[in-house]
Amino acid sequence: MRIGIVTTWQERGAAYVSRQYRDLLKEGHEVFIYARGGENYAIGDKRWDDAKVTWGKKIPIHMPMAIDLVDFKDWLLSYHIALVFFNEQQWWDPVLLCQKMGIITGAYIDYYTKETIPFFKIYDFLICNTQRHFSVFNWHPGAVYLPWGTDINLFKPKINGLVSPKTVTFFHSAGLSPERKGTDILLQSFCKIRGNAKLIIHTQTDLTAAYPALTNTINNLLKQKRLIIYNKTITAPGLYHLGDVYVYPSRLDGIGLTLAEAISCGLAIITSDNPPMNEFISPSFGRLIKIASFQKRTDDYYWPMCEPEQGDLSQQLQYYIDNPKIAEDHKKIARIYAENKLNWKNNNQQLIEIFTKLKASSEDKKLIIKNIKEYEKKRSNLRTKLYRQFPIIYKPFSWLWPLIKNFYINKI
């Protein structure tokens, strides 16, 4: 079967998810990538660019996961795509186009709101990589729960024992979303611990700019040589090998990608006691942070953000500092756990067979299509309100939207 994956395609967590699916599916199918034009490109980057990658056209539409529908349709026809797998697709028009063309469609479940959950009926199948996501979509006849995993041959330990003798080294990945990943909570908690410890943070944004109020804290830790910050993009397998304990006080996650990677690299774990983070953790190699409160996200995402307790995180950090031998033992157990539970190829070996047997649903979807179109129309009206509210930014281009929208619809 000719399978198309619609996704971001660059150094980003969502793209690594898509790549894991591609690498597994291409063992039994021919797989093509359509890199959404509304996001950044990695053209010329040998790690991402090859003959089966199409870099979608960019269009002047302020819409999450925007796609030039004409260009997308040409791609579907040119490569004779029989099945499209969407990763984090929040704009529904491309999905409706595939449905209209009789192409089998599926989604990697990550983003949804209470309002959009029924819309997922438009898909012929859904892949849920966490129990939390599956609990929401188990009503869908094509929903499948496939436990997430990672490439345990790429993400593997480089040394035995602690990185530095008699010192516990904590590692944290802030990436592009330090707020979501709880970097501020970690910095404030780390200040309160005692003993031989070091904190390494990998970020892709300036932490002092992200947290002006923590500038003194960050600078003091740097001067004391208790904190090391790497602010740059680093390809897989990343910097996990620099740490003993992976600290991830995440406020919200779709899948918890870095947790699987860290466990596979043989790191003990400290993370939030909330799904999906706690789905990955066993007491034999990790500790969970108590949750102080929950708060709904401003974009109306279905799951609320959790607020890990800063004081409890300090206690979890202190536990490993006071018990370096336990940290060392937990590192070994984490790797064994990854080999048994997080091997991506083992976890999803039935995926190729699932894709082979998939067929377009014969169920009448007229009502769902109608509801989706009304939803997108409403979002278009909301965009018009934004134009009026912020005229300096939007008004010069407000007249473009209906013209562009009608142009694409008419051409298709």
BELZITA-V149165 format. One record per backbone hydrogen bond with DSSP energy under -1.0 kcal/mol. CO is the residue of the C=O (numbers start at 1). NH is the residue of the N-H. If there is no record, write none. Layout:
((CO & NH) (CO & NH))
This chain:
((1 & 30) (2 & 82) (2 & 83) (3 & 32) (4 & 85) (5 & 34) (6 & 87) (7 & 36) (10 & 12) (12 & 16) (13 & 17) (14 & 18) (15 & 19) (16 & 20) (17 & 21) (18 & 22) (19 & 23) (20 & 24) (21 & 25) (22 & 26) (24 & 27) (25 & 28) (25 & 29) (30 & 3) (32 & 5) (33 & 54) (34 & 7) (35 & 56) (36 & 39) (42 & 45) (45 & 48) (45 & 49) (50 & 53) (52 & 33) (54 & 35) (59 & 61) (61 & 63) (63 & 66) (66 & 38) (68 & 72) (69 & 73) (70 & 74) (71 & 75) (72 & 76) (73 & 77) (74 & 78) (75 & 79) (76 & 81) (82 & 104) (83 & 4) (84 & 106) (85 & 6) (86 & 108) (92 & 96) (93 & 97) (94 & 98) (95 & 99) (96 & 100) (97 & 101) (98 & 103) (99 & 102) (104 & 84) (105 & 124) (105 & 125) (106 & 86) (107 & 127) (112 & 302) (113 & 117) (116 & 119) (117 & 120) (118 & 121) (119 & 122) (120 & 123) (125 & 107) (126 & 144) (127 & 109) (128 & 146) (129 & 148) (130 & 134) (131 & 135) (133 & 136) (133 & 137) (134 & 138) (137 & 140) (140 & 143) (142 & 126) (144 & 128) (150 & 152) (150 & 344) (151 & 155) (154 & 156) (164 & 167) (168 & 198) (169 & 244) (169 & 245) (170 & 200) (171 & 247) (172 & 202) (174 & 177) (175 & 204) (177 & 181) (178 & 183) (179 & 182) (180 & 251) (182 & 186) (183 & 187) (184 & 188) (185 & 189) (186 & 190) (187 & 191) (189 & 192) (190 & 193) (196 & 168) (198 & 170) (199 & 228) (200 & 172) (201 & 230) (202 & 174) (202 & 175) (203 & 232) (206 & 210) (207 & 211) (211 & 214) (212 & 215) (214 & 218) (215 & 219) (216 & 220) (217 & 221) (218 & 222) (219 & 223) (220 & 224) (221 & 226) (221 & 227) (222 & 225) (226 & 199) (228 & 201) (230 & 203) (235 & 238) (239 & 242) (240 & 243) (244 & 268) (245 & 171) (246 & 270) (248 & 250) (248 & 272) (251 & 306) (256 & 260) (257 & 261) (258 & 262) (259 & 263) (260 & 264) (261 & 265) (262 & 267) (263 & 266) (268 & 246) (269 & 287) (270 & 248) (271 & 289) (272 & 274) (274 & 278) (276 & 279) (277 & 280) (282 & 285) (282 & 286) (285 & 269) (287 & 271) (289 & 273) (290 & 309) (293 & 307) (295 & 305) (297 & 300) (305 & 295) (307 & 292) (309 & 313) (310 & 314) (311 & 315) (312 & 316) (313 & 317) (314 & 318) (315 & 319) (316 & 320) (317 & 321) (318 & 322) (319 & 323) (323 & 327) (324 & 328) (325 & 329) (326 & 330) (327 & 331) (328 & 332) (329 & 333) (330 & 334) (331 & 335) (332 & 336) (333 & 337) (334 & 338) (335 & 339) (336 & 340) (337 & 341) (338 & 342) (342 & 150) (343 & 347) (344 & 348) (346 & 349) (348 & 351) (350 & 354) (351 & 355) (352 & 356) (353 & 357) (365 & 369) (366 & 370) (367 & 371) (368 & 372) (369 & 373) (370 & 374) (371 & 375) (372 & 376) (373 & 377) (374 & 378) (375 & 379) (376 & 380) (377 & 381) (378 & 382) (379 & 383) (380 & 384) (381 & 385) (382 & 386) (383 & 387) (384 & 388) (385 & 389) (386 & 390) (390 & 394) (394 & 397) (395 & 398) (397 & 400) (400 & 404) (401 & 405) (402 & 406) (403 & 407) (404 & 408) (405 & 409) (406 & 410) (407 & 411) (408 & 412))
